Amino acid sequence: MKNIPLRVNIEGQTSKVNTDWLAIMATLKKRGLEQDELASVYFDLNAGMRVTTRGLSLAKITVTENLEGIIKESSALKTDFSSVVSD
């Protein structure tokens, strides 16, 4: 299993934290999930599903979420070059 970025919410709370699969996997092992159950959660997260287990709601962070607010729209100068080109 590769490490993936996750957004985690403790059930019943509104705050969310960003973490990764390796950290959550260790927490879920401590909370009693077996290896096959961990694999199922991992594959569901990679498929884009939200997973709720052992009091945690988990979701994979997509690249667009991760870069939100960092990437700016291009404000390139829009020039009509048709007058420059001659026949």
N, C-alpha and C positions, 0 to 999 in steps of 0.2 A: 504494500500500500504506500502510495506516494503522499507526501504532505500537501494539504490543500488549505487555503485560507477559509475561515469560517466566521460567521456571525452567530453569536450564542446569546440566548435569553433564558434566564432562570424563570420557570413558570410562575406566574402570579406577580411578576415584576415588569415594569415598563422599560427599564434600562437594558441596553444591549452592549456586548463587548465583542471586539474582534480578536480572534485567536487562531489557532491552527489545529489540524487533525491530530497531530502527535500529542499535543497537550490534552485535548478532549478525550482521545483514546485512553490515555492513562487514567483520567477521571472516571470514564465509563467502566474500565476494568475494576477500579476500586469499588464501584457501585454494583458490581456483580455481573456484568455482561461477559458472556463467553466469546471465544474467537469467532465462531460462525455468526453470532449476533452482531459483533463488531464489523465483520465483513459486509453483512447486509446493510447496516447503517451507512458504511462507507460508500457502497455502490449506489444506494438511494441518493446520497448527497451529490455524488458525481453525476447522477442523472438529472440533477436540478430540483430534486424534491426537498421539501422541508421535512425534517424528522424530529419527532418528540419522543424522548425516552429518558427515564430515570430523572424526571424533573427538569430536563433541559430541552429547549427548542433549538435546533441546529439548522443552519442554511449555509450553503456554499456561497462565498462572495465572488461575484462575477467580475471580470476585468473592468467593465464599465462602472460598476459601483466603486471599485477600488480606486479609480482615477477621477472620480467625480470631484469637480472643484479644482483639479490640477490642470486639466487640459482646457485650453482656451480655443474658442472658435477663431479660425483664420480671418483676418480682416485685410486680406490682400487687395491691392488697388485693382479695381475692375476697369480696364481700359479697352476701348474699341479700337482694335488694330486694323480694321478694314480700310481706314484712310491711309495707312502706311503702305499697304500692299498695292503694287501697281500691276496692271495687266500687261 
